[in-house]
Amino acid sequence: MSRRLAVIGTGVIGNGWIARALARGWDVVAFDPAPEAPERTRAFVDNAWPSLERLGLAEGASPARLTFVDSLEAAVAGADLIQENVPERLPLKREILAALDAVAAPEVIIGSSTSGFKPSDLQRDCTRAPGRVIVAHPFNPVYLLPLVELVGGEATAVEPIERARGLYQALEMRPLVVRREIEGHIADRLMEALWREALHLVNDGVATTEEVDAAVVYGCGLRWSLMGTFLTFHLAGGESGMRHMLEQFGPALKLPWTKLEAPELTDTLIDKVVEGCEYQAAGRPVSELDRRRDDFLVELLDLVQKYWPEAEGLEGRI
């Protein structure tokens, strides 16, 4: 029996959800009031499909299983899962989520792709089944990167989160259930800290955007793609592990190595960042860079999956 995903809002993230679900053999029904949305989405899927084919398609997977409709009611009819992806403005999200809550069957999970808002704030105007409105935050490109952060709000019990976990696993994602709601969840808070420090390095003339990216690409990023932050530092402690690492390097936490407050986005800093990124892009359009990124990620995923916990027999680990 095929599953159906309803996608509300078809920007980059919404289209990423569409491509992932289609590749997993789901039917997808999309709603977006923009007249150009269907054409834009189909072009997006066409661009992503070669990478998805290389990664491996589910039986029956086809871009032809995408349908656009002209109302929220038509979008959610018969849906197994609803994914909201409207712009990151809280009043707009509340309005759309309340409308979805009013017309969708009360047992259907409504996931919001919000990168920063807390689910309790998103649930506020929902009156029918607010607990099923949760954060389901993915990462770009959604059709390749498997992480989705699941966060319940004040009205959310354990059962909807567990049901959501199963649905996103059926999309071959790796759900990370966030234990307590907080602005920015987990991953974006980590990325934001690195982003702020990177802006300071450019603003202070320490490095260009290319040099900052090189520090990640050829160094810590390679380790992080397998082990993350904590396990990487555990290895830095030698045979004694994290305890020795903290004893040896812990005092450095008191040194002024970082500036976690973001620098002011002056015109000068904006120009430095934009010019640096345009230099790195070297005249290549974003669509070409997207394909290059996707080619890399497909090969990288093929490699790292051989080293993920379940490959070592550690089932149930993240």
N, C-alpha and C positions, 0 to 999 in steps of 0.2 A: 504493500500500500504506500503510495507516494505521499510525501509531506508537502505542505504549502507554507511558504513564507510571504507575509505581507510587508512590503517596504514602503514607508512613508517618507518622502523626500529623497531625491536622487542626485545629490551632489557626489563628490568623490567617495565619501564613506558609504552612502546609500548604494551607489553603484558597485562598490566593493562587496557589500553584502549580497547583492544580486548575483554577481559573477560567482561568488563562493557557493551560494545555494544551487545555482544552475549546474555547476560542476559536480555537485554532490547528488544530482538527480532529483532535486526538488522542483516543484512548480513554484513560480514566483509571480505575484500580482503586485504591481507598483502603482503608487499615486503620487503625482507631482503636478501642481497647477501650471507650471511653466510650459508654454506651447512647444518649446524645442526639446523638452525632456526625453520623450521616447527616442528621438534620433540621436541625442547625445548619449543616452544610456546604451543603445545598441552599438554605437561606435566604441564606447568604453569596453563593453564585453568582447567585441571583436578583437580589440587590442590586447586584452588579457588572456583570451582563450588559448593561444599557442603555449603560454606558460602553464596554464592549467592542464592542457593535454600532456605536457611533459611530466607534470607532477603526478598525473593519473586521474582519469575521470571515473565517476561512478557509473554503473550500468544505467542507461537511459538518459544520461546527461546531455542536454542540448540547449543552446540559446533560444530555440523555438519555444521553450517552455515558459518564456517571459510574456506576460500580458500587462498592458497599461489600462487602467480604468479611470473614470472621471469623478469618483467620489470616495470618501473614507469608508462609507458603508459597503460599497462594492469591493473595496480593497481587502477588508477584514473578513468578508463572508467566507466561511470554511477554512480560515487560516489556522494553522497549528502554532504559529509564532508570529508576532508582530514586532517589527523593528522600526523605531522612529529615528529620523536623521535630519530633522529640520535645523535651521541655523541656531547657533549657540546663544540664544537670547531667552532668558528664563520665562518672561511673560508669554512668549510665543510657544515655547515647549509646554508650559502648563495648559495653554489653550488647546493645543493639538492633543495632548495626552488625555485631557478631560473629555474631549470629543471622541477619542478612540475608546476610552473607558465606557462611554455611554452607549456605543454601538457594537462593540465586540462582545462575544460570548464571555461570561464572567470568569471562566476557567482558563482562558487563553492568556499566556504571558505576554506582556507588552514591555519590550526592552528599549531603553533609550541609549543612544550612542554617545550621550554627553561625555565630554572629556573632563568636566569640572564640577557640575552641579550635584548636590546630594539628592538621593532618591526621595527623602522626606519632603523636600521642597518641590520636587516634580509631582508628587502624589497629592499635593495640597488641595487641588480643585476637583479631584476624582471622587465621585460619590457612590459608584456602583460596586467596584471591587478594587479599591486603591492599592491593596497589598500586592496585586499581581503586576503593578507598575514598578519596574526595577531599573537600575543602571546595568546596561550590558555594553561595556565600552571596549571597542576593538582597536586595532592599530593598522595604519596604512602601510602597504596595501592589504586590505581586509581579506582579499581572496587568496593570499599566500601566508600572511603571518597568523599563527594559530591562537595567540593569546586573546582572551576576552575576560575583562574584569566584571564580575557580577556583584552587585551591591544592593541589599535590601534596605528599605526605609522603616520608619516607625510603624507603619501599618503592615509590614511584611513578616509573615511567619516563616518557619523553616521550610515547609512543604513547597511553596512556590519557587524558592531558590533551588531546591533539589530537582524540581521538575525542569526548571530552566537549565540547570547543569546538564541534564540528559539531552535536552534539545540541542544545545550548542555543541555537545559532544557528537551528536548525530551529524552536525555540520563539519565534523573533524576539527573542532577547535579545542583548545586546552583552557577550560574555565578556571579562573582564579577567583575564589569567593573571598571578598574583602570582609574581614571580621567586624569592622565598625565603619560606619559611613563617615567620610571626611572629604572636603573639597579636593578635587584632583585625584582622588583614589590613591593608588600606589605608584604605578609606572609613570604617570605624568608628573607626579611630584619629584621623582628621581630625574626625569628628563629635564624638568624645569630648572632644577638645581644646576645641572650641567650646562644648560642653555644660558643661564644668567652668568655663570663663570666665563663661558665662551665670549659673551658680549663684553665683559670687562676686559678680557685679554685683547680683544680687537680695539676697544675704546682706548685702552692705555698704551696702544702701540707695541704690545709685546709680541703679537702674532697677527697674521692675516687670516681670513676665513679658511683659506686652503690649508694653512699650517695647523690651525686648530683641528680641522677635519682629519689631517694626516696623523695627528697624535692619537686619535681614536681608531682610525682605520687600520693602522699598522701596529698598534700597541694594545691598549686595554680592550678595544672592541672585539678583537679576535678571541680573547679569553672570556669576555662577558657572554659571547654568543653560545658558549657551552656551560660555563659555571656561574655566571652572575657575579655579584659583588662579594657576598659573604664567603662563598666557597673559594673564590680566588684568593682572598686574604687569609683564609684558613691554610692554604698551601704555602703562603708567604712565611708562615711560622715554622716551616720545616717539619720535622717529625713530631714536634710538640704541638703543632697546629695553631689554632686561633688563640689559645691562651698565651703562648709565647709571642705571637705576633702583637697582641695587645700590650703585653709587658714591654716589648721592645719599641714598638712604634706608637703606642698610645699617647705618650707625651707630645707627639707632633700635632695632636688634635688641638693643643693650646696655641700652636703657632699660627700666625696670620697668613695661612696659605690660600684661603678662599674668601670671597666677598659674596655672601648669599643674597644680599639685597641687590636687585637689578639696577644697572646704571640707567640714568635718564636717557631716553631715546631722542637725543638731539638730532638735528638735520645732518650734522657731521657724522655721527655714528651710523645713522641710517644709510648715508651715502657709502660709507666704508663697507658695510655689510652687503648692500645691494651690488656694488661694484665688484666686491670679492666673489660673490656667488655667480655673477655673470661671467667673470673671468674663469671660474671653475667650470661653468657650463660650456664654455668655449664655442658659443654660437649654436649649440645643439638644442632643439626644441624640447620642451618638457616631455612630450610623448616619446621621444627617442630615449631620454634619460629614464623614463618609466620602464621601457622595454629592457634597457641595460640592467637596471636594478632588478627586474623580475628574473632575467636570465641568471644573475648572480644568486638570488635567493633560492631559485629552484635547485641549483647545484649545491648550495650551502645546506638547504633542508635535507637533501638526499644524504649529505654527509652527517649532519648532527643527529639525525634520527637514529643512526647506528649507535649513538652514545647517550641517548636519553635514558632516564631511569628504567623504563620498562624493558629496554634492550639488555639491561643488566639483571633483569628479574626482580626489580624493585617496583612491583605493581602498586598502584595507588599513590605514588609520589607525584609531585608536580614536576 
